Amino acid sequence: MKNSMISLLALITLSATPAWAGTAQSHTEIRDAVTAFVRTQTQAIPGKVSIQVAEIDPRTLLPACPALEAFLPPGTQLNGNSSVGVRCIKKHNWSIFVQANVKISINMLTAKNTLLQGQTVRAEDIGMLSSETLQTGTFTEPAQAIGKIMKYGIGAGQILRQDMLRAPYTVKQGQTVQLQVLGSGFRVKAEGQALNNAAEGETTSARTASGQLISGVVKGGIIELKP
């Protein structure tokens, strides 16, 4: 009877032993892989990113892996509670999903004062609003808005968006402008009349002294034409 009990206990012990019967993968290394992955994926996002990786159930046993790779399941975004996968890409074929809470604190620009149509935005006109949601088309740095012109008026406290502002015109309709053609080893200059308003880098049209209609890109207040 005693020998039978010993045999049964040994059988139970063997059944509970993983098939790989090797060193278990460190849960800390898995969580570190998740943290590093999230930091890499969010480094281009403006604002402050905080990451909290959930503990892995201590009963989860995986064979030690020499090379871990973190990944995102299709359709997953790293914002709020997110599921991040980690797989072994050498020696063993396993994967596990770990919960990570990702918070992104962003400062968005607001109008500190009432801003009127045509007004140039100054540093003193700008306020800040902290948010955990990045709204499409908003500004996060004062330098992005200072010096630009309001397309229409807004009230104090409103969030500044890119579609509210334009770059200042360097060429104005009716203005006499320099026209320039740059080619390989040559440069030709002439004068013309701007037919519309345009900011630096925009394409605009002009009429030459002979009445010809041309178009080119505004660079430093000059309209550059392609040869």
N, C-alpha and C positions, 0 to 999 in steps of 0.2 A: 504493500500500500504506500509506504514511504517513498519507494523508488518511483512509483507511478506519479505521485504528486510532484517530485523533482522534475520528471520528464515533461509534465504538463506545464510547469512554470518556465522551463527552458524554451518550450515551444511558443508560449506567449511572448517571451522576451525577444525571440528571433523574429516573430511576426511584427513587433513594434519597431524593429530596426529598419531604417531606410535602406532601399536596395543599393544605393551608392556607398553606404557605410564609410563615409569619409568625413572630412572637416566641414562643418556647417558654415554657410555664408553669413558674414557679419551683417546684422541689420543696420548697424551704424553706417557701413559702407554703402548700402542701398539707399539710405536716407540722404547721405552726402551726395550721391550721384543725382538724386532728384533735385536737391538744392542747387547744385552746380548747373544743372540743365535749365532750371527755371531762371536763374540769374542770367545765363547766356541768352535765353529766348526773350527776356524782357529788358535787356540792356539798352536797346534803342528807344524804349518808351520813355517819354519825358515824365519826370516826377520821381518820387521816392517809392521803391518797391520793397515791401516786407513779405517774408515767406515763412510759413509755419508748416513743417512736414509732420504728419501724424506718425505716431509710434506704430510699429508693425507687431501684429499678434505674436507674442513670444513662442507660441506653439508652432509657428510657421518655420519649418526646417527646409533649407535648400542647400544643395551641394555648393561648396566654395567655388567661386568663379574668378578666373584671372583677368577677365575683361568684361565690365558692365557697360551697357548702353541704355540711356534713358530715352523715352520717346513719348509722343502725344498720340492718343487714339484719334482716328479721323473725326473731324467736327468739334474737337475739344479746344476751348480757349483758356488761356492762363489768366483767369480773372475770377476772384472769389474761390469757392471750393472747387478744386480741379482734381482730376484723376490722372496721374502720371505713371506711365509704364516703365519698368526696368527689366531688361532681359540680359541673359548671359550669351555673349556672342563667341565664346570659345569654350571648348571642352564639354560643357553641359548645355542642354537645350531646355531652358526654363524661362518663365517671365512672371512678373508680379506687378500688381497695380497698387500704388500708394497714394493716399489722399494728401493734397497740399492746399493750404489756404493762402491765396495770393492776393495781397491788397496793394493797390497803386494809388498813392496820394499825389494829386496833381494840383498845381496852382494855375487857375485860369484867369486871364485878364478880364476886368470889368471896367465900366465907365465910372470913374469916381465922381465926375460932374456930368451935367447935361452936355452932350456933344451935338453940334449943329452940322447940317449938311455943308460940305466944303471946308470944314474946319480941319486944321492940321493937328494931329494928336501929339500932345506933349507928355513928358514924364509925369507931370503933376495931374494929368487927366486920367491916369490909370490906377485902378485898384486891383486887388487880388481876391480870389475866391477859392478856397481849398475844397477839393472834391475827390471822390474815389472812382469817378466815372469820367473818362476822357470823351468829351463831345466832339464829333467830327467838325472840322473847320474852325476850331477855337485856337487862340494864342496861349502860349505858356510862358513866354519871355517878353518883357517890355520892349526889347530891341526889335521884335517882330512887328510892332505897331507904331512906335514912335517915328514921327516924320511922315506918316501916311495920311491920306485925306479921307474924310468921311464922305461916303456916297449919299448918305441920308442921316437925319438926326436920330439920336436915341436918348433915353432918359438915364439918369444916374442909377447905378446898380446893375444895369444890363450887361450881359456877357458880350464881350467883343468877339465877333466872328470875322473870318477872312473875307466873306462876301460883303461886309459892311465898308471895307476900306479899299482904297486903290493907291498905287504909287503916284507920287507927284509927277505932273506932266513936265517933260523936258523939251517937248516940241508942242506948240500950240497952233490951232487952226488959224490960217492967215499970216502966220509968222514967216519972215524970210529966213530960210535955213540953208546951211551948207550941204551940198550933195557931194558924195565921194565914191569913187570907184577904185578899188584896190585889186591889182592883178599881179602877176609874176614879174616883178621888177619895175612896175609902174604904178602911178597914182594920178588920178584925174579928179579935179575939183571944179565945182560949179555952184551956182546959186539957184534956188527954187523957192516956191511958196508952198508951205504945208497945207494940206487939204483937210486935216483933222488933228485932234489932240492925240498925243502918244507919250507913254512913259518910257524910261530906259529899257531897252531890250525888246520893245514891241515893234511890230511891223506897221508902217504907216505909208501914206501916199503923198506925193508932191507933184507940182507942175513946174516944169523947167521954163526958162525965159523964152524958149521957142514954142512953148505950148504943149510939149510932150508930157504925158502922164507916166510917172514912174512910181515904184514902190521899193522900200528898203527897210532895214532895221536901224532903230535909233541907238546910237552909241556915242555917249558924251555930247549929246545935243546935235550931232551930225547924223544925217541919214546915209547909211552905207548901202551901196548897191552892189549886186553881184555883177562881175564883168561878163 
